[in-house]
């Protein structure tokens, strides 16, 4: 059970990181880069619960922190994504999880990730944050998260029910 869950979570995060770094970051969207990784962490948290969501968030954050185009201090994404993964899995009662509610959680999470990363990076002494652009980046991140959630959350939910049926709610 734990092995299947770990392989599922690890594969999902790895694929999301690769797609985000190789495809989405190069498309040149206005504002933020669509954050497939946060949406995947939220989808995993909603499908498997808060602890697997936090674990997925931490793993995803570490992968992004160590990837070559990273412009934040090492550990910032890991902290932010861990918190997002836990809160997303804990926040809503499983009986109330409809796609619009889950997509709204993903949008809130992607906007929070953009804002939280900027805030934590600044507090820890990073110098790459342009605070005049943060509101625009936060809003576009939330919008892209909402759009991505419509496809990613149902896909992760279906895969979780088939691959890790004992964990999915």
Buried (B, 14 or more C-beta within 10 A) or exposed (E): EEEEBBEBBBEBBBEBBBBBBEEBBEEEEEBBBBBBBBBBBBBBBBBBBBEBBBBBBBBBBBBBBEEEEBEBBEEBBBBBBBBBBBBBBEBBEEEEBEEEEBBBBBBBBBBBBBBBBBBBBBEEEBEEBEEEEBEEBBBBBBBBBBBBBBEBBBEBBEBBEEBBEEBBB
